[in-house]
Amino acid sequence: MKKIYSIAYVLIIAGVLVCCNQHTQNSNNNKTIMSGWKSVYQNDKDGRRLAGNIDSLIVGIRNQYDVRIGWGWEKELGDSILRLEHMAEPLFLTIIQEKTVSAVIDAHPLLQSYIDSNNQKIGDDGYIWQCVLTTKGTFNAQTLNRSTGELMKDWPQKHKMTWFLEYPNHLPKNNKPLFN
């Protein structure tokens, strides 16, 4: 009888250990992370990395995380300093050679003024503005006539850019290239 109790006791302990181990493995597979928007990569106007990691941006894009791109500038205007910041969600993203990201942002009506806080309204001329940005610092903006589609201005520039990802509250499941 003692032998049966000893075997039962060992089996119970083994069962508890297996269940605890399985629970720990499941918990690790569903590990939560800090969710929300995070700056993951920043390039200067010549495309040099200032902060973050381009691979983190690429993995996030492959995992279908939402992306935002921020850029801005600071200029002296008379006796004051003018500071302007923009943030956009891309309409279309491309990963080029697994080391560069290109983003097209959706067209929007050109504003009457981007710098006068009292004149934030859609411009009277009927133009739209659209842009392609890259992690190489290139920034090609175009102004088009809304009615005719005629190109009014092609405005290539270079900018420092910050690339953001919105992380979900779980670890990524897949980060394989889309060409695999």
C-alpha angles and dihedrals in degrees: 000000000000088000092055092049091049092051092046091049092051091048092050092050091046090050092050091049092049092049092048092048092049091049090051091050092049090048090053092049091054095040112160123225134194104285129205138064117332133176104240104168138018127186131188123233090274094052097256116144113254099172142352129019129290089212090060090054092048093047090050092051091049089051089053095244115163114260132208129183124207129193137158147159143220123215137171111245113183108306095341138067118242117210123188130178129187132192125190140175112223122241093202132018131196129189107208119202089336091282109070131054124206122193132190115203122208119263117257134182111275110251124236088238133359094192106040108082090199093055103054101142138113112281121257094227095074097236128146127209127215133171147193116211129187138191085243088073095253117140118182111188124183132191116209133185106251094214102044104021089231115157106246099176136003107202115182113187142161123235143174105246136192118208119207132194127198106223120207120223094261137063118268117266101203137014101168119138114263090236092065 
